[in-house]
């Protein structure tokens, strides 16, 4: 009888851990319980940055996320500043709930995180020397081993170069370099072209006028969807943020923020209208 | 020893229910497919959903849409419970019905608790001025001047937009309980120069009071708020099933036909944009 009881006890105890394995708390549940979204952020002017004099946080995404908090009646805790290289890891380990900076939705990142709906798009252009007409007719000319394209390792320029110009020779530099160095490589003829967003080009052009040009200003090489970073597999949290982002697009809040922070016209593109105007509306 | 073991066993067995995880609750998707029925909560509003008081028959954009959706998915639509916009969320959360099958504006406040489908169309908001006052046509920035007065209703969406976008304009604020008709009357009577409100109410006023006020001419509606039905949050399979059927109905022209039937001039709604570029 004793043996039977001990065997039964053993069997029962061995099933307990599985039974007590409660479902893991979702980010949505945690956020709603705490009444707050904890933000991880990386510094990027104009998305999120600190005023040099006062140390006060500013930026388009900083303002946007604070409005999201107000609309959802949730507090926004700017919990941790992270580098671009470590910001995803911080969300994975649960140190914050959302990546609150201008994050490009890319296929590479999509394997490990999810994204909100985009709130604006950043155009990316091919840049060459002012009097170099070789790529004017077609960008595709650059897709040839005879031509060299300047990129920063692991950064947007290297991703786009690999996708759009896989046959071109790559002039690759460490990610530790500043993005404007790509333009210097083209200017000094170490490379034939590079890919870059217009704000950086326009700043460079203001200090070095007439040396470089955007090859086809009417047709960006690509559009980078700028988003907030979200945890994967958390549908309720993603949907709540998406609906709020859309609300802010539709009610003009995002347009007002772009107007406030865009330094040069056309460097931040708003999402297209999702509806069709009719004749009676004109 | 036996007693000790038995006592231990008793404690263990009595603690089991607390330790064990509840069996997973049936999802809305599973329930709908099991019963072959989508149970609808609904609210009445203008062209979106109405019930004939004599025959009891439903009609409206959302009636036709839900019935077409049911047909496409081979599911019955049960119009289960009439409930207002202020109370529908509890009905979804407590599984009294599977979807709130009336026009619902997507917004952050609701997104805390429930979810929405892909917008079928957009609810227009327009700007109105008196007939003959063309100051604001294609120049809304002209509103933002101290010599312009806007009538608003305290605390409503359009009042907030007016405060945010036209801070320099004077405001004539009506109390919260004021009706949209009072808003239009204050404009028509010359107490203010301009108002912003939903296009559907505007269309009714223009129809009943011709020659007094008109829409300010713009290239597109002043605002277009996404409109769809609402479902319980976190119901991925249910949402995807309904979304895909809806996208199919948008692509094959069913939604366009329904809108043509109830708002042929598109006075109250704006169609969703085509998802493809057409070469001209």
HADDOCK unambig.tbl for C-alpha pairs under 7 A between the chains (distance, minus, plus):
assign (segid A and resid 2 and name CA) (segid B and resid 2 and name CA) 6.78 0.50 0.50
assign (segid A and resid 19 and name CA) (segid B and resid 19 and name CA) 6.34 0.50 0.50
assign (segid A and resid 19 and name CA) (segid B and resid 20 and name CA) 4.54 0.50 0.50
assign (segid A and resid 19 and name CA) (segid B and resid 21 and name CA) 5.88 0.50 0.50
assign (segid A and resid 20 and name CA) (segid B and resid 19 and name CA) 4.93 0.50 0.50
assign (segid A and resid 20 and name CA) (segid B and resid 20 and name CA) 5.33 0.50 0.50
assign (segid A and resid 20 and name CA) (segid B and resid 21 and name CA) 6.33 0.50 0.50
assign (segid A and resid 22 and name CA) (segid B and resid 21 and name CA) 6.30 0.50 0.50
assign (segid A and resid 71 and name CA) (segid B and resid 108 and name CA) 5.81 0.50 0.50
assign (segid A and resid 71 and name CA) (segid B and resid 109 and name CA) 6.47 0.50 0.50
assign (segid A and resid 72 and name CA) (segid B and resid 108 and name CA) 5.58 0.50 0.50
assign (segid A and resid 72 and name CA) (segid B and resid 109 and name CA) 5.57 0.50 0.50
assign (segid A and resid 72 and name CA) (segid B and resid 112 and name CA) 6.72 0.50 0.50
assign (segid A and resid 235 and name CA) (segid B and resid 234 and name CA) 5.92 0.50 0.50
assign (segid A and resid 236 and name CA) (segid B and resid 233 and name CA) 6.01 0.50 0.50
assign (segid A and resid 236 and name CA) (segid B and resid 234 and name CA) 4.94 0.50 0.50
assign (segid A and resid 239 and name CA) (segid B and resid 115 and name CA) 6.95 0.50 0.50
assign (segid A and resid 240 and name CA) (segid B and resid 108 and name CA) 6.91 0.50 0.50
assign (segid A and resid 240 and name CA) (segid B and resid 111 and name CA) 4.83 0.50 0.50
assign (segid A and resid 240 and name CA) (segid B and resid 112 and name CA) 5.87 0.50 0.50
assign (segid A and resid 243 and name CA) (segid B and resid 106 and name CA) 6.53 0.50 0.50
assign (segid A and resid 243 and name CA) (segid B and resid 107 and name CA) 6.21 0.50 0.50
assign (segid A and resid 243 and name CA) (segid B and resid 108 and name CA) 6.08 0.50 0.50
assign (segid A and resid 243 and name CA) (segid B and resid 111 and name CA) 6.44 0.50 0.50
assign (segid A and resid 244 and name CA) (segid B and resid 107 and name CA) 6.22 0.50 0.50
assign (segid A and resid 244 and name CA) (segid B and resid 108 and name CA) 4.63 0.50 0.50
assign (segid A and resid 247 and name CA) (segid B and resid 107 and name CA) 5.95 0.50 0.50
assign (segid A and resid 250 and name CA) (segid B and resid 223 and name CA) 6.96 0.50 0.50
assign (segid A and resid 250 and name CA) (segid B and resid 224 and name CA) 6.92 0.50 0.50
assign (segid A and resid 250 and name CA) (segid B and resid 225 and name CA) 6.59 0.50 0.50
assign (segid A and resid 251 and name CA) (segid B and resid 223 and name CA) 6.92 0.50 0.50
assign (segid A and resid 274 and name CA) (segid B and resid 272 and name CA) 5.73 0.50 0.50
assign (segid A and resid 274 and name CA) (segid B and resid 273 and name CA) 5.01 0.50 0.50
assign (segid A and resid 275 and name CA) (segid B and resid 122 and name CA) 6.72 0.50 0.50
assign (segid A and resid 275 and name CA) (segid B and resid 270 and name CA) 6.01 0.50 0.50
assign (segid A and resid 275 and name CA) (segid B and resid 271 and name CA) 5.43 0.50 0.50
assign (segid A and resid 275 and name CA) (segid B and resid 272 and name CA) 4.14 0.50 0.50
assign (segid A and resid 275 and name CA) (segid B and resid 273 and name CA) 4.31 0.50 0.50
assign (segid A and resid 276 and name CA) (segid B and resid 270 and name CA) 6.10 0.50 0.50
assign (segid A and resid 276 and name CA) (segid B and resid 271 and name CA) 5.47 0.50 0.50
assign (segid A and resid 276 and name CA) (segid B and resid 272 and name CA) 6.01 0.50 0.50
assign (segid A and resid 276 and name CA) (segid B and resid 273 and name CA) 5.04 0.50 0.50
assign (segid A and resid 277 and name CA) (segid B and resid 220 and name CA) 5.17 0.50 0.50
assign (segid A and resid 277 and name CA) (segid B and resid 221 and name CA) 6.93 0.50 0.50
assign (segid A and resid 277 and name CA) (segid B and resid 270 and name CA) 6.59 0.50 0.50
assign (segid A and resid 281 and name CA) (segid B and resid 217 and name CA) 6.98 0.50 0.50
assign (segid A and resid 281 and name CA) (segid B and resid 218 and name CA) 6.50 0.50 0.50
assign (segid A and resid 281 and name CA) (segid B and resid 219 and name CA) 6.51 0.50 0.50
assign (segid A and resid 281 and name CA) (segid B and resid 220 and name CA) 5.73 0.50 0.50
assign (segid A and resid 281 and name CA) (segid B and resid 221 and name CA) 6.21 0.50 0.50
assign (segid A and resid 282 and name CA) (segid B and resid 217 and name CA) 5.81 0.50 0.50
assign (segid A and resid 282 and name CA) (segid B and resid 218 and name CA) 5.38 0.50 0.50
assign (segid A and resid 282 and name CA) (segid B and resid 219 and name CA) 4.86 0.50 0.50
assign (segid A and resid 282 and name CA) (segid B and resid 220 and name CA) 6.46 0.50 0.50
